[in-house]
């Protein structure tokens, strides 16, 4: 090719790129104009949701509090990665600070010091999590603690809040017309009588396993091996593949040299593969009374080997998580042992240089021991707003999704 032809081709390619760029700019401007009204509606709906929540809890005697977003130490949770920043002080030196994954430790410190029922609408941050339609590294959460209440009373309060939100959103005309991933209306979905199942009932109904018969790791592995030999039952429901729902190693053989999974790991694989995808999507679903083998700071049930905990699912999406908190001196030994174990795991991660492993909070068990009987509830507000507006992904309710990485 001679120089004239090369020049002509380069000019043509440059002109094509300029034309494509102009078209992209034009589309962006048009999209911005179209989206401006939607963005305003989303901002107004979020403001309304916060007003309704505050009014709902204020009327019931809860006190709104404001706690730090940056913390020098966090509750030891090996499965949750933290965002780390560096504080520089010319006199005190440099110190790592962590962006909180939840305000839990500060709210429990207030309860332990004698506070009445409290709540906080906070910004929370979680690192090392796969972004998806339902996951963003920065999110809004309502966390509230009801002094003198248990997890069953918190479930009733959660239902009352859902009903009030639907009523207020409908009143001002911002309630979504139809629920995402289906033709059912948002009102019919959120106002339907909830399905309340214990974890044992859910596993029997949707997974064909009685948890009372698989209380040790060996028996659970044996049952899952038999199930796994037939393969995974169907694909995960829309969105679950985004959240990491797969059946890898469910009941299957371990790789050579790989340590055998603990009971809670086997159970989690089973639940994500066989139970969670089958939960009804036409009404709120509460899964209660989790197996005691799943380590958490929820009170032990008096009705069997369970812990007083529930999770709320709507359209198959986890929206809220609630405990009867493990409090008082009677359970201090278990709390101390659990927190010490979790702290050891986090410290080991730090030694290995794993990103997002924070310094563990040192006297967390003592805080729990000083608390009166209390129920704590954490509610994901971005996901709730998504459901109220009938959106199918978080990007529909976030004005500025982080780095544009939330996918539909």
Phi, psi and omega per residue, in radians:
X1 nan 2.245 -3.119
X2 -1.361 2.992 -3.057
X3 -1.095 -0.645 -3.139
X4 -1.110 -0.737 3.131
X5 -1.163 -0.688 3.109
X6 -1.092 -0.747 3.138
X7 -1.119 -0.757 3.139
X8 -1.071 -0.718 3.137
X9 -1.171 -0.715 3.133
X10 -1.113 -0.704 3.121
X11 -1.121 -0.731 3.138
X12 -1.119 -0.741 3.128
X13 -1.128 -0.715 3.118
X14 -1.119 -0.723 3.126
X15 -1.120 -0.668 3.129
X16 -1.137 -0.717 3.116
X17 -1.125 -0.715 3.121
X18 -1.113 -0.750 3.131
X19 -1.103 -0.742 3.117
X20 -1.110 -0.698 3.126
X21 -1.113 -0.725 3.122
X22 -1.114 -0.706 3.111
X23 -1.114 -0.701 3.133
X24 -1.120 -0.734 3.120
X25 -1.104 -0.752 3.134
X26 -1.063 -0.784 3.122
X27 -1.085 -0.708 -3.128
X28 -1.103 -0.736 3.121
X29 -1.124 -0.799 3.139
X30 -1.083 -0.738 3.125
X31 -1.106 -0.712 3.132
X32 -1.079 -0.738 3.133
X33 -1.135 -0.717 3.132
X34 -1.179 -0.724 -3.058
X35 -1.356 -0.279 -3.067
X36 -0.995 -0.763 -3.135
X37 -1.142 -0.711 3.128
X38 -1.153 -0.743 3.134
X39 -1.056 -0.717 3.112
X40 -1.114 -0.714 3.128
X41 -1.116 -0.707 3.127
X42 -1.132 -0.780 3.140
X43 -1.084 -0.730 3.129
X44 -1.176 -0.665 3.135
X45 -1.159 -0.705 3.111
X46 -1.129 -0.744 3.109
X47 -1.058 -0.707 3.106
X48 -1.126 -0.763 3.136
X49 -1.014 -0.774 -3.137
X50 -1.140 -0.674 3.126
X51 -1.132 -0.753 -3.131
X52 -1.102 -0.785 -3.135
X53 -1.069 -0.820 -3.124
X54 -1.094 -0.777 3.139
X55 -1.103 -0.744 -3.126
X56 -1.047 -0.831 -3.085
X57 -1.376 -0.628 3.110
X58 -1.063 -0.719 -3.137
X59 -1.099 -0.431 -3.118
X60 -1.698 0.208 3.014
X61 1.525 0.184 3.091
X62 -1.393 2.570 3.105
X63 -1.849 2.211 3.074
X64 -1.386 2.348 -3.142
X65 -2.195 2.894 -3.123
X66 -2.299 1.996 -3.066
X67 -2.052 2.895 -3.038
X68 -1.116 2.586 3.007
X69 -1.592 -0.481 3.077
X70 -1.765 2.375 -3.110
X71 -2.407 2.512 3.106
X72 -1.318 -0.391 3.107
X73 -2.528 2.716 3.135
X74 -2.231 2.824 3.008
X75 -1.007 2.285 -3.111
X76 -1.199 1.936 3.118
X77 -2.400 1.650 -3.034
X78 -1.010 -0.469 -3.071
X79 -1.471 -0.128 -3.111
X80 -1.937 2.106 3.095
X81 -1.505 2.500 -3.123
X82 -1.898 2.633 2.954
X83 -1.492 2.320 -3.084
X84 -1.960 2.412 3.009
X85 -2.288 2.916 -3.048
X86 -2.045 2.140 3.084
X87 -1.655 2.218 -3.112
X88 -1.942 2.215 3.096
X89 -2.360 2.120 -3.048
X90 -1.140 -0.329 3.132
X91 -1.756 -0.737 -3.073
X92 -1.604 -0.166 3.135
X93 1.591 -2.915 -3.089
X94 -1.780 2.514 -3.123
X95 -2.523 2.446 3.009
X96 -1.314 2.410 2.998
X97 -2.207 2.675 -3.058
X98 -2.143 2.437 3.085
X99 -1.431 2.198 -2.936
X100 -1.134 2.400 2.979
X101 -1.430 -0.279 3.025
X102 -2.936 2.730 3.123
X103 -1.478 0.264 -2.978
X104 -0.892 -0.882 -3.023
X105 -1.115 -0.659 -3.140
X106 -1.244 -0.687 3.124
X107 -1.166 -0.672 3.113
X108 -1.209 -0.567 3.063
X109 -1.093 -0.682 3.108
X110 -1.158 -0.762 3.122
X111 -1.101 -0.747 -3.128
X112 -1.132 -0.468 -3.134
X113 -1.504 0.020 3.037
X114 1.967 0.123 3.138
X115 -1.153 2.658 2.975
X116 -1.395 -2.914 -3.109
X117 -1.062 2.390 -3.042
X118 -2.407 2.867 3.048
X119 -2.629 2.816 3.073
X120 -2.594 2.379 2.956
X121 -1.735 1.956 -2.953
X122 -2.260 2.787 2.967
X123 -1.594 2.285 -3.087
X124 -2.233 2.768 -2.996
X125 -2.453 2.347 3.097
X126 -2.386 2.223 -3.123
X127 -1.704 2.929 3.059
X128 1.069 0.434 3.071
X129 -1.954 2.435 3.131
X130 -1.177 2.230 3.075
X131 -1.318 2.554 -3.108
X132 -2.821 -2.982 3.114
X133 -1.024 -0.472 -3.057
X134 -2.057 0.163 -3.109
X135 -2.293 2.301 3.034
X136 -2.407 2.461 -3.079
X137 -1.117 -0.391 3.075
X138 -2.074 2.297 -3.077
X139 -2.633 2.876 3.129
X140 -1.799 2.425 -3.100
X141 -2.440 2.446 2.949
X142 -1.740 2.146 3.065
X143 -2.155 2.213 3.121
X144 -2.361 2.631 -3.111
X145 -2.187 2.163 -3.094
X146 -1.853 1.856 -3.120
X147 -1.253 2.314 3.128
X148 1.475 0.057 -3.114
X149 -1.956 2.864 3.043
X150 -2.080 -3.096 -3.025
X151 -1.167 -0.486 3.117
X152 -1.219 -0.692 3.077
X153 -1.161 -0.607 3.087
X154 -1.167 -0.580 3.086
X155 -1.109 -0.756 3.107
X156 -1.089 -0.711 3.126
X157 -1.146 -0.677 3.107
X158 -1.066 -0.748 3.116
X159 -1.115 -0.726 3.108
X160 -1.079 -0.702 3.133
X161 -1.143 -0.757 3.100
X162 -0.999 -0.797 -3.116
X163 -1.125 -0.709 -3.134
X164 -1.180 -0.689 3.110
X165 -1.098 -0.786 3.128
X166 -1.062 -0.775 -3.119
X167 -1.077 -0.789 -3.103
X168 -1.230 -0.703 3.110
X169 -1.129 -0.702 3.119
X170 -1.173 -0.653 -3.117
X171 -1.062 -0.692 -3.109
X172 -1.695 0.044 3.008
X173 1.396 0.468 3.130
X174 -1.985 0.025 3.114
X175 -1.192 2.352 -3.138
X176 -1.006 2.516 -3.099
X177 -1.267 -0.711 -3.134
X178 -2.417 2.582 3.141
X179 -1.276 2.464 3.130
X180 -1.047 2.618 3.093
X181 1.115 0.516 3.114
X182 3.063 2.915 -3.088
X183 -1.572 -0.155 -3.107
X184 -1.147 2.491 3.125
X185 -1.274 2.712 3.117
X186 -1.060 -0.731 -3.135
X187 -1.075 -0.808 -3.137
X188 -1.098 -0.642 3.141
X189 -1.158 -0.912 -3.008
X190 -1.387 -0.401 -3.133
X191 -1.671 -0.059 3.110
X192 -1.121 2.611 3.073
X193 -1.007 2.234 -3.083
X194 -1.236 2.643 2.987
X195 -1.650 2.085 -3.139
X196 -1.975 2.003 -3.130
X197 -2.209 2.441 2.944
X198 -1.236 2.800 3.103
X199 -1.057 -0.634 3.104
X200 -1.084 -0.789 3.129
X201 -1.101 -0.723 -3.137
X202 -1.116 -0.717 -3.134
X203 -1.206 -0.610 3.068
X204 -1.181 -0.789 -3.044
X205 -1.224 -0.765 -3.003
X206 -1.857 -0.313 -3.107
X207 -2.082 -0.156 3.090
X208 1.215 0.414 -3.140
X209 -2.176 2.320 3.038
X210 -1.624 1.985 -3.065
X211 -1.084 -0.461 3.113
X212 -1.175 -0.328 -3.131
X213 -1.679 -0.018 -3.127
X214 -2.324 0.940 -3.056
X215 -1.412 -0.219 3.089
X216 -2.049 2.825 -3.038
X217 -1.077 -0.705 -3.089
X218 -1.101 -0.789 -3.112
X219 -1.202 -0.671 3.112
X220 -1.146 -0.761 3.123
X221 -1.072 -0.648 -3.123
X222 -1.155 -0.773 3.134
X223 -1.131 -0.733 -3.122
X224 -1.220 -0.557 3.091
X225 -1.100 -0.744 3.114
X226 -1.118 -0.709 3.120
X227 -1.202 -0.727 -3.085
X228 -1.155 -0.454 -3.131
X229 -1.114 -0.386 -3.139
X230 -1.626 -0.017 3.137
X231 1.531 3.029 -3.116
X232 -1.421 2.394 -3.109
X233 -1.389 1.725 3.030
X234 1.243 3.039 3.116
X235 -1.549 2.776 3.078
X236 -1.165 2.615 3.104
X237 -1.121 2.769 -3.071
X238 -0.847 2.236 3.096
X239 1.736 -0.395 -3.084
X240 -1.267 -0.561 3.091
X241 -1.108 -0.530 3.104
X242 -1.130 -0.655 -3.048
X243 -1.512 0.119 3.080
X244 1.539 0.400 3.136
X245 -1.445 1.842 3.051
X246 -2.540 3.023 -3.047
X247 -1.921 0.415 -3.127
X248 -0.984 2.179 3.059
X249 1.213 0.182 3.075
X250 -1.173 1.882 3.119
X251 1.194 0.056 -3.106
X252 -1.588 3.099 -3.139
X253 -1.285 2.548 3.064
X254 -1.426 2.662 3.048
X255 -1.156 2.691 3.137
X256 -0.999 2.234 3.100
X257 1.491 -0.139 -3.135
X258 -1.417 2.311 3.135
X259 -1.161 2.589 3.133
X260 -1.176 2.545 -3.092
X261 -1.251 2.600 3.050
X262 -1.311 2.923 -3.079
X263 -1.003 -0.815 -3.072
X264 -1.147 -0.552 3.105
X265 -1.211 -0.778 3.089
X266 -1.056 -0.761 -3.126
X267 -1.109 -0.722 -3.129
X268 -1.067 -0.722 3.098
X269 -1.084 -0.768 3.121
X270 -1.089 -0.832 -3.083
X271 -1.088 -0.808 -3.109
X272 -1.154 -0.529 -3.074
X273 -1.520 -0.757 -2.978
X274 -1.888 -0.463 -3.024
X275 -1.802 -1.007 -3.037
X276 -0.972 -0.770 -3.139
X277 -1.142 -0.300 -3.096
X278 -1.679 -0.042 -3.122
X279 -1.111 2.387 -3.114
X280 -1.001 2.490 -3.138
X281 -1.860 0.167 -3.077
X282 -1.778 0.145 -3.098
X283 -2.876 2.824 3.014
X284 -1.122 2.432 3.141
X285 -2.168 2.183 3.080
X286 -1.905 2.120 3.026
X287 -1.761 2.091 -3.017
X288 -2.032 2.935 2.989
X289 0.967 1.327 -3.108
X290 -1.366 2.633 3.115
X291 -1.004 2.459 -3.116
X292 -1.182 -0.291 3.106
X293 -1.205 -0.332 3.087
X294 -1.464 1.817 -3.007
X295 -1.114 2.192 3.061
X296 -2.864 2.886 -3.100
X297 -1.640 0.845 3.017
X298 -1.792 2.592 -3.117
X299 -1.118 2.563 3.113
X300 -1.339 2.403 3.138
X301 -1.285 2.592 3.063
X302 -1.513 -0.007 -3.028
X303 -1.892 0.234 3.117
X304 2.546 -2.968 -3.066
X305 -1.395 1.023 -3.071
X306 -2.254 2.926 3.009
X307 -2.109 2.529 -3.029
X308 -1.346 1.538 -3.060
X309 -2.555 2.541 2.945
X310 -2.418 2.730 3.004
X311 -2.212 2.468 3.140
X312 -1.782 2.227 3.058
X313 -2.024 2.356 3.031
X314 -2.299 2.169 -3.035
X315 0.970 0.595 3.129
X316 1.361 0.084 -3.091
X317 -1.819 2.247 3.083
X318 -1.236 2.189 -3.048
X319 -2.004 -0.612 -3.065
X320 -2.536 2.714 -3.123
X321 -2.439 2.222 -3.008
X322 -2.368 2.506 3.054
X323 -2.188 2.656 2.571
X324 -1.420 1.992 -2.977
X325 -1.140 2.531 3.047
X326 -1.363 1.891 -3.029
X327 -2.327 2.940 3.036
X328 1.436 2.910 -3.076
X329 -1.237 -0.466 -3.059
X330 -1.047 -0.649 -3.106
X331 -1.822 0.203 -3.069
X332 -1.091 -0.592 -3.125
X333 -1.116 -0.797 3.121
X334 -1.102 -0.793 -3.131
X335 -1.050 -0.770 -3.129
X336 -1.093 -0.752 -3.126
X337 -1.136 -0.779 -3.127
X338 -1.113 -0.813 -3.093
X339 -1.176 -0.654 3.093
X340 -1.091 -0.723 3.130
X341 -1.131 -0.805 3.133
X342 -1.111 -0.685 3.119
X343 -1.096 -0.708 3.127
X344 -1.083 -0.722 3.123
X345 -1.121 -0.737 -3.138
X346 -1.153 -0.736 3.117
X347 -1.092 -0.643 3.107
X348 -1.145 -0.674 3.097
X349 -1.118 -0.675 3.112
X350 -1.117 -0.722 3.123
X351 -1.099 -0.539 3.135
X352 -1.468 -0.027 3.106
X353 1.329 0.394 -3.137
X354 -1.261 2.233 -3.096
X355 -1.124 2.403 3.044
X356 1.457 0.278 3.067
X357 -1.658 1.870 -3.024
X358 -1.485 2.899 2.955
X359 -1.135 2.261 -3.112
X360 -1.345 2.517 3.074
X361 -1.152 2.308 -2.899
X362 -1.515 -0.610 -3.054
X363 -2.004 0.631 -3.107
X364 -1.112 -0.691 -3.140
X365 -1.083 -0.652 3.126
X366 -1.149 -0.622 3.090
X367 -1.095 -0.821 -3.140
X368 -1.062 -0.680 -3.109
X369 -1.130 -0.476 -3.099
X370 -1.537 -0.111 -3.103
X371 -1.386 2.513 2.999
X372 -1.350 2.993 3.068
X373 -0.903 2.184 -2.997
X374 -2.625 2.569 2.988
X375 -2.002 2.303 3.116
X376 -1.995 2.443 -3.098
X377 -2.341 2.335 3.064
X378 -2.046 2.173 -3.046
X379 -2.141 2.140 3.120
X380 -1.336 1.938 -3.011
X381 -1.359 -0.565 3.104
X382 -1.135 -0.769 3.121
X383 -1.149 -0.684 3.130
X384 -1.125 -0.762 3.113
X385 -1.098 -0.693 3.082
X386 -0.980 -0.767 -3.134
X387 -1.217 -0.719 -3.141
X388 -1.090 -0.596 -3.109
X389 -1.615 -0.012 3.116
X390 1.275 0.407 3.119
X391 -1.461 2.760 -3.102
X392 -1.794 -0.114 -3.108
X393 -2.678 2.742 -3.110
X394 -1.068 -0.538 -3.097
X395 -1.089 -0.291 3.090
X396 -1.324 -0.204 -3.126
X397 -2.215 0.070 3.087
X398 -1.814 2.178 -3.133
X399 -1.160 -0.641 3.137
X400 -2.408 1.450 3.088
X401 -0.980 2.444 -3.047
X402 -0.993 2.001 3.049
X403 0.992 0.300 -3.131
X404 1.179 0.438 -3.010
X405 -1.708 -0.059 3.092
X406 -1.393 2.136 -3.078
X407 -1.738 2.647 3.097
X408 -1.253 nan nan
